[in-house]
């Protein structure tokens, strides 16, 4: 016999998943971490983009579930600083370095989600949203390879500008965290 | 009332209804939206950011990416100086002056070498950052404010670079000279205290 409370529990689980997704969507730092990770990775194939997005989603879910136990306030800006400056230098990562960037960006995005209770459903909701976003961005960047030469310059410089600004944001927030710590 | 008006009425009411925002992190004044709108609403910052992008595009590689990358990094240093309480005189006139200089550089197609171009942009970036850093502690959500500000500023730089690529089309250089001249005139008007502005 089916459990009478099953629909209610499913509804409650779904609410948690939705909460996690909304938390992440409301966190500019989580979105910045996803964006800078995408522009740092070299475009390869659509299949690789999907695999990378799945890895990012998984790591972000893990990061989201362990957020309250970590000094995320300083860790997220530090991760943004590293990823941003690497992008600003014009590097496009592939292979194991891409894996490292996905790990760092995913953890930062998960931590930046700002989930307080860190239920597995919430972490999963955040991970699904971030994975979808990263997948869309990576496929979009893959499509940009076909742009005319005149716009290729804007795309190439745009990557560096995004990296520089997100790195600068990381540095600024790190300074604010240190200032708050000193005060 | 016609059927189409009846269908449209609820949508029109939505346009005039005040928003109900439950999550205060982004809804408070000084949050993401406030930071995002700040560079777009302030003429001096908007013109300076776009001008850096255009000038970079005019100067070509490597300055096309070096200028927009240097600007935010020096801005952060300026913001840190403001947060540390460092006193800096004539910040607002300095920002208006940055608009004049960058506008003139575009109008004159000043082919500055990398050290000179970087020095100009770094100095003005520091000033802009100082002004924003002074406003940050008052923001309700500094992280969200900074994210919004960064996103809008980066978009303005890229828009400036995109505008600078107009140079490649016939009469594109003349268009850019006119745009640069207009930016310089706007900067001069700001430097003079915006006469005629209520």
Interface residues (C-beta under 8 A of the other chain):
Chain A: X26 X28 X29 X31 X32 X88 X90 X150 X151 X153 X154 X156 X157 X158 X160 X161 X162 X163 X164 X165 X166 X167 X168 X169 X171 X172 X173 X175 X176 X179
Chain B: X23 X25 X26 X32 X56 X64 X65 X68 X69 X70 X71 X72 X73 X75 X76 X79 X80 X83 X136 X142 X143 X144 X146 X147 X148 X150 X151 X153 X154 X157 X158 X161 X162 X165 X168
